């Protein structure tokens, strides 16, 4: 479940960074 939570958080932060910087952060 920890991996799933990390995946969700990663997607969430990537979405914010994408909207902020305009580029996906991996």
C-alpha positions in Angstrom: 0.0 0.0 0.0 3.0 2.3 0.6 4.0 1.9 -3.0 0.5 2.8 -4.1 0.5 5.9 -1.9 3.8 6.9 -3.2 2.5 6.5 -6.8 -0.5 8.7 -6.0 1.6 11.4 -4.3 4.1 11.3 -7.2 1.3 11.8 -9.7 -0.2 14.6 -7.4 3.1 16.5 -7.1 3.9 15.9 -10.8 0.6 17.5 -11.7 1.4 20.6 -9.5 4.9 20.9 -10.9 3.6 20.5 -14.4 1.2 23.3 -13.9 3.8 25.4 -12.1 6.9 24.8 -14.3 5.2 23.5 -17.4 7.3 20.4 -17.5 6.9 17.0 -15.9 9.2 16.3 -13.0 10.3 12.7 -12.7 
